[in-house]
Structures are given as C-alpha cells and as structure tokens.
Amino acid sequence: MSLKSHSNSTVLVTGGTGFLGRALVKRLLLEGRSVRILARKPSKDFQSKGVEFIQGSLTDTSIINKACENCDTVFHVAAKVGVFGKYTEFYQTNVVGTNTVIEACKSAGVKRLVYTSTPSVVYNGQNITNADESLPLTSACPSPYPLTKAIAEKTVLAANSPSLGTVALRPHLIWGVGDTQLIPRVMARADSGRLKIIGSGKNIVDMVHVENVVDAHLLAESSSRALGKAYFITNDEPIILWDWINELLRRLGKNQITQKIPLPLGLTLGSIAEVVWTLFSVKGEPPITRFIAAELAKDHWFNITAAKTDLNYVPKVSMKAGTDALVTWLLADAQLRTK
C-alpha cells in the first residue's frame, strides 16, 4: 500500500493539536491529504486550512465512531502523558480509549491503524543499551504512563488482521521547533534552579527529531512488512544527555547544570515526593519521582535496524541540524517575549 494510493482518502489524527500531532497534520496537508482531527480543544489555524475538527474524549464511543467514518488511515497519537498520577486516569485514556479507537476502526472499515507508543513500554529500571524490539513489555514500573501504554500497544498489535493493519511506533524523547513539552520543561527547571544532574551525568540516550517521527508514521502507513509489529524510532545518534542539555543552555545564554545528585538519593527523594503528593493530593507532578530519577540517570538507546529494514526509515534531520534550528527558534521566541 503506497502513500500515493492514500492521496484521496480521509486521514484521522487523534491528538492532532499536540506537538507531534500538529507536525503530522501539517505534513499530511502538504501532501494534499484530507485530514480530520480528534482533540479536546479546537485549532483555528487548522480549521482555516480545511481540516475537519471533532471535539471529544477518546472514551466516548459515539464520538470515536463518528471520527473514524470514511477513514482509510487512523494515526492514534493522543494519550494521557506524564510521569505521575492516578493509574485509573491513565488507564481510562491510554487503555480504554485505545480499545475504543480499535473497535471504531473495525466498525468503520479503516485499513491502517498507526499507534504512537513509547520506548518506556520496555522500562525495566536498568540501563538499556543498543536494545531492539525483543525486550519484553514492562509489567512493573513506578509510573502509570509506561504501564498503560504497554497494555495499549499489546492490544493494538493483537488487533492486526487482514482487514485492519496495525503498527506501533516507539519514538524516544521527541523534540524540535515548536516543542511544547520536553524542551520547555527542561528550560523552566533550569531557569528556576530545580534542574539537577542525576547520577554521573554521563548516561547515553537516544532522542528523535519530530520531523523524523512524522516520516516514520507515514512510512508505517504504507509498509506491508510492518503489520502487527512495534518499532523503536530514534535519530540513530545516541548522545550524552547532560552534555547536550548543557550545550543547549550555553547557546541560549543560560547557566549550565553542574550540581549532581547520586541516583540512590534521587530515588529516595522521588519516593518521598510521590508519597507527599499522594497523601495531600498536591496538584501537578512532583519535581522528582522514582521514574524521572531513573530515566535521567541511566542509559536509554536503541537499535533501529528493524525500522530501517521494514519501514525504510532513515532519520533525515540530524541532531546538529535540529539543534541549530531549535536554538534559533528559542532565541527568536525569547526576543519576542521581551518586547
């Protein structure tokens, strides 16, 4: 099934107003596709470009059925994202919501469902180096997000059939111009003095530019070899995480991060914070959790041979080119804010 064969069909993007969702919608529009978005809040700029918008929840069966009508492809990007919170709330959106999407796809005769998963579904609390998709899904994690995403991914892949082809993608640390999550959080914590190096500061991680993730989604839509499978998606350029963060801060004229916290202390502080936030129903996420401490201190980089082979995926935007563009955008944004 080629991209060309999809050119006149309607494409549904759940979570189409988020960072990745917006980048995907923009690319689809450039390709002349007919696009429909399911999200909680409307996007006037997309609606002005002819994008159909459906407002509602992933767990609303009637809304999801309506959203999937006359669609050949569904990109299920929407999810409840976070490192802390009530398991039941994550389960409702990430598991029940995904089940609702799957059933709606079946009812509407959707041909391809591309699910945006996360590498966190293989969280094991250990260093992960050059790992491939043979790693087992997590069943024990101190954060409800990976647990519920793992359940949802397994369900999506199990739904693969001759009538509905399903694929799961696991992009790691999505970033780029327009980022509303990862980079803004890092900058805010650095500005407030709350960002600390956990562990040695030499841990190696993979990241992936948002445009490369969009490429992977479109390739997954077309590939017949990918059906029923999951794929790690990265820039294929593992970096020393804290070196990259500090270089970004330096180029933005900000203070670099030097203070270190040993991982055992970080895990202890995370445990205490989780208890306090739970007992006193504190709003928002704790400044540190056990999951955050482990993720910031350990290696997380992946072998993407399967994506290269089955999807013909090649990261087109390099870490250097993407970082240069990101710095230019952040400096311009900061200048606008001071006017």
Legacy VTK file of the C-alpha trace (Angstrom):
# vtk DataFile Version 3.0
C-alpha trace
ASCII
DATASET POLYDATA
POINTS 339 float
0.000 0.000 0.000
1.730 3.203 -1.130
1.291 6.773 0.037
0.011 7.610 -3.408
-2.911 5.215 -3.015
-3.936 7.142 0.110
-3.887 10.568 -1.521
-7.666 10.995 -1.821
-8.687 9.280 1.412
-9.543 10.873 4.741
-6.967 10.531 7.489
-7.841 10.777 11.183
-5.221 12.056 13.614
-6.165 11.703 17.267
-4.362 14.283 19.366
-3.835 16.370 16.238
-3.357 19.592 18.196
-0.386 18.334 20.235
3.274 18.748 19.286
3.661 15.549 17.260
0.045 15.602 16.091
0.381 19.115 14.649
3.601 18.220 12.808
1.896 15.163 11.332
-1.189 17.120 10.278
0.958 19.802 8.604
2.807 17.165 6.582
-0.430 15.458 5.569
-1.816 18.786 4.365
1.351 19.406 2.349
0.747 16.064 0.661
-2.775 17.142 -0.258
-4.480 14.708 2.087
-7.952 15.190 3.525
-7.399 15.445 7.290
-9.670 15.071 10.282
-8.565 15.790 13.846
-9.933 14.414 17.109
-8.900 16.509 20.106
-10.268 18.134 23.239
-9.684 21.707 22.053
-10.168 23.115 18.534
-7.350 24.539 16.437
-8.484 27.578 14.439
-5.376 27.658 12.247
-6.013 24.115 11.048
-9.736 24.667 10.598
-8.970 27.632 8.346
-6.963 25.231 6.168
-9.899 22.896 5.687
-9.103 20.380 8.414
-12.223 18.782 9.857
-12.275 19.003 13.643
-14.127 16.695 16.014
-14.056 17.593 19.684
-14.370 14.873 22.280
-12.886 12.226 24.505
-11.169 9.006 23.442
-13.547 7.059 25.657
-16.716 8.463 24.037
-17.757 5.623 21.730
-20.179 7.667 19.616
-17.604 10.422 19.057
-14.853 7.971 18.114
-17.169 6.095 15.756
-18.009 9.382 14.057
-14.342 10.351 13.849
-13.392 7.091 12.121
-16.165 7.195 9.492
-14.891 7.102 5.898
-11.240 6.968 7.000
-8.692 4.639 5.444
-5.988 5.510 7.973
-6.037 6.430 11.650
-2.950 7.816 13.362
-3.643 7.334 17.064
-1.314 9.893 18.636
-3.446 11.066 21.582
-2.617 9.839 25.077
-2.514 10.873 28.694
1.155 11.702 29.151
3.001 12.200 32.432
5.236 10.579 34.993
2.884 10.667 37.967
-0.810 10.449 38.692
-3.690 8.103 39.336
-3.376 4.814 37.482
-7.116 4.758 36.796
-6.947 8.066 34.918
-4.059 6.902 32.730
-5.832 3.578 32.172
-9.048 5.251 31.030
-7.354 7.326 28.349
-4.498 5.090 27.281
-6.107 1.661 27.508
-9.879 2.127 27.372
-9.502 4.983 24.895
-7.262 2.921 22.631
-9.669 -0.013 22.778
-12.437 2.365 21.712
-10.352 3.526 18.759
-9.615 -0.057 17.696
-13.281 -1.055 17.774
-14.269 2.084 15.872
-11.637 1.309 13.229
-13.071 -2.178 12.793
-16.639 -0.877 12.512
-15.692 1.843 10.020
-13.552 -0.412 7.812
-10.335 1.504 8.492
-7.451 -0.167 6.648
-4.465 1.019 8.711
-4.045 1.995 12.372
-0.677 3.518 13.307
-0.291 3.775 17.069
2.142 6.171 18.746
3.663 4.182 21.581
6.791 4.952 23.632
10.098 3.195 24.417
9.034 3.436 28.065
6.890 0.345 27.424
10.096 -1.695 27.914
11.119 0.086 31.142
12.960 -2.291 33.454
14.812 0.070 35.781
18.150 -0.877 34.213
20.476 0.644 31.663
19.175 -0.036 28.154
21.932 -0.060 25.527
21.556 -0.859 21.827
18.321 -2.677 22.640
15.959 -3.991 19.981
12.274 -4.872 19.986
12.892 -8.264 21.609
12.867 -6.572 25.038
9.718 -7.608 26.964
6.973 -5.119 27.761
7.111 -3.710 31.259
4.808 -5.058 33.936
6.428 -3.265 36.873
7.115 0.459 36.695
6.789 3.296 39.256
4.860 5.385 36.697
1.385 4.621 35.308
2.221 6.009 31.863
4.549 3.211 30.658
2.347 0.544 32.236
-0.809 1.691 30.469
0.957 2.393 27.176
2.386 -1.142 27.255
-1.082 -2.619 27.660
-2.421 -0.437 24.855
0.442 -1.301 22.491
-0.078 -5.014 23.048
-3.796 -4.607 22.321
-3.159 -2.619 19.140
-0.754 -5.208 17.739
-3.085 -8.062 18.695
-5.818 -6.347 16.654
-3.794 -6.674 13.443
-5.787 -8.560 10.816
-6.225 -8.796 7.034
-8.888 -6.081 7.242
-7.153 -3.778 9.763
-3.377 -3.497 9.603
-1.838 -2.201 12.824
1.649 -0.844 13.600
3.136 0.621 16.803
5.931 3.199 16.818
8.116 3.978 19.829
9.709 7.426 19.308
12.171 8.338 22.060
12.253 11.890 23.501
10.601 13.814 20.653
11.928 17.344 20.229
12.256 20.152 17.695
10.957 23.591 16.801
7.518 24.127 18.304
8.094 21.665 21.153
5.541 22.234 23.912
6.698 19.541 26.334
10.291 18.302 26.615
12.399 21.397 25.912
10.099 23.907 27.689
10.156 21.723 30.816
13.935 21.496 30.761
14.251 25.265 30.279
11.760 26.057 33.048
13.521 23.784 35.530
16.908 25.174 34.586
15.687 28.774 34.954
14.237 28.037 38.390
17.366 26.256 39.604
15.432 22.996 40.061
17.246 21.035 37.364
19.956 18.772 38.767
22.128 16.095 37.196
21.033 12.701 38.471
23.824 10.134 38.628
27.178 10.532 36.871
25.935 12.839 34.138
27.500 10.539 31.539
24.469 8.453 30.650
23.789 7.971 26.949
20.310 8.385 25.473
18.569 8.488 22.117
16.411 11.392 21.039
14.387 11.881 17.868
13.501 14.994 15.903
9.784 15.491 15.397
10.062 15.576 11.592
11.787 12.191 11.662
8.914 10.851 13.756
6.443 12.142 11.180
8.432 10.345 8.468
8.190 7.117 10.461
4.415 7.458 10.833
3.895 7.948 7.110
6.196 5.042 6.297
4.310 2.837 8.776
1.084 3.738 6.998
2.443 2.302 3.757
4.599 -0.634 4.809
3.202 -4.138 4.423
6.192 -5.612 6.288
5.397 -3.677 9.475
1.964 -5.108 10.202
1.486 -6.366 13.727
4.888 -5.095 14.849
6.403 -2.393 17.075
9.435 -0.262 16.206
11.846 1.959 18.110
12.213 5.292 16.319
15.248 7.475 17.073
17.703 9.827 15.398
20.191 6.925 15.490
22.710 9.303 17.093
22.971 8.446 20.815
24.169 11.423 22.869
25.427 12.084 26.379
22.192 13.583 27.688
23.606 16.137 30.103
26.255 17.313 27.651
23.512 18.037 25.097
21.358 19.849 27.671
24.287 21.956 28.871
25.343 22.830 25.339
21.774 23.921 24.610
21.732 26.074 27.753
25.120 27.571 26.862
23.950 28.559 23.392
20.878 30.174 24.899
22.986 32.207 27.316
21.783 30.316 30.367
23.677 28.832 33.304
24.779 25.268 32.775
23.841 22.462 35.151
26.688 21.280 37.370
25.122 20.140 40.639
24.808 16.369 40.877
22.584 14.104 42.930
23.554 10.414 43.344
20.937 8.108 41.845
20.112 6.381 45.182
19.382 9.797 46.699
17.328 10.755 43.656
15.244 7.597 44.010
14.730 8.280 47.722
13.670 11.873 47.083
11.350 10.623 44.348
9.708 8.139 46.712
9.180 10.825 49.358
7.734 13.252 46.811
5.327 10.626 45.473
4.048 9.876 48.995
3.576 13.571 49.797
1.790 14.301 46.512
-0.489 11.293 47.024
-1.321 11.831 50.701
-2.017 15.552 50.337
-3.483 15.432 46.809
-0.984 18.037 45.619
-1.840 19.334 42.148
0.584 18.790 39.300
3.564 16.473 39.147
6.274 16.238 41.824
9.615 17.864 40.967
11.143 14.388 41.043
9.811 10.830 41.029
11.483 7.441 41.034
10.747 7.130 37.316
12.251 10.552 36.499
15.345 9.826 38.581
15.963 6.537 36.788
15.310 7.991 33.328
17.662 10.944 33.891
20.481 8.782 35.241
20.503 5.654 33.088
21.390 4.793 29.500
18.493 4.537 27.070
19.474 3.996 23.465
18.101 1.644 20.899
18.888 -0.383 17.807
16.626 0.762 14.952
17.644 -1.858 12.393
14.076 -3.176 12.275
12.661 0.265 11.413
15.309 0.732 8.733
14.573 -2.689 7.257
10.788 -2.891 7.446
9.851 0.806 7.142
12.813 2.033 5.081
13.157 4.610 7.848
16.154 6.937 7.629
16.454 9.898 10.049
16.677 12.922 7.748
17.042 15.704 10.332
20.321 15.223 12.219
20.903 16.121 15.855
23.144 19.001 14.781
20.763 20.459 12.207
17.801 20.043 14.512
19.618 21.607 17.465
20.750 24.580 15.365
17.168 25.209 14.253
15.883 24.774 17.798
18.358 27.312 19.200
17.448 29.848 16.508
13.756 29.404 17.288
14.198 29.620 21.058
16.328 32.777 20.797
13.790 34.415 18.487
10.940 33.408 20.814
12.764 34.826 23.836
13.358 38.097 21.981
9.679 38.371 21.122
8.708 37.818 24.750
10.902 40.703 25.916
9.316 43.200 23.535
LINES 1 340
339 0 1 2 3 4 5 6 7 8 9 10 11 12 13 14 15 16 17 18 19 20 21 22 23 24 25 26 27 28 29 30 31 32 33 34 35 36 37 38 39 40 41 42 43 44 45 46 47 48 49 50 51 52 53 54 55 56 57 58 59 60 61 62 63 64 65 66 67 68 69 70 71 72 73 74 75 76 77 78 79 80 81 82 83 84 85 86 87 88 89 90 91 92 93 94 95 96 97 98 99 100 101 102 103 104 105 106 107 108 109 110 111 112 113 114 115 116 117 118 119 120 121 122 123 124 125 126 127 128 129 130 131 132 133 134 135 136 137 138 139 140 141 142 143 144 145 146 147 148 149 150 151 152 153 154 155 156 157 158 159 160 161 162 163 164 165 166 167 168 169 170 171 172 173 174 175 176 177 178 179 180 181 182 183 184 185 186 187 188 189 190 191 192 193 194 195 196 197 198 199 200 201 202 203 204 205 206 207 208 209 210 211 212 213 214 215 216 217 218 219 220 221 222 223 224 225 226 227 228 229 230 231 232 233 234 235 236 237 238 239 240 241 242 243 244 245 246 247 248 249 250 251 252 253 254 255 256 257 258 259 260 261 262 263 264 265 266 267 268 269 270 271 272 273 274 275 276 277 278 279 280 281 282 283 284 285 286 287 288 289 290 291 292 293 294 295 296 297 298 299 300 301 302 303 304 305 306 307 308 309 310 311 312 313 314 315 316 317 318 319 320 321 322 323 324 325 326 327 328 329 330 331 332 333 334 335 336 337 338
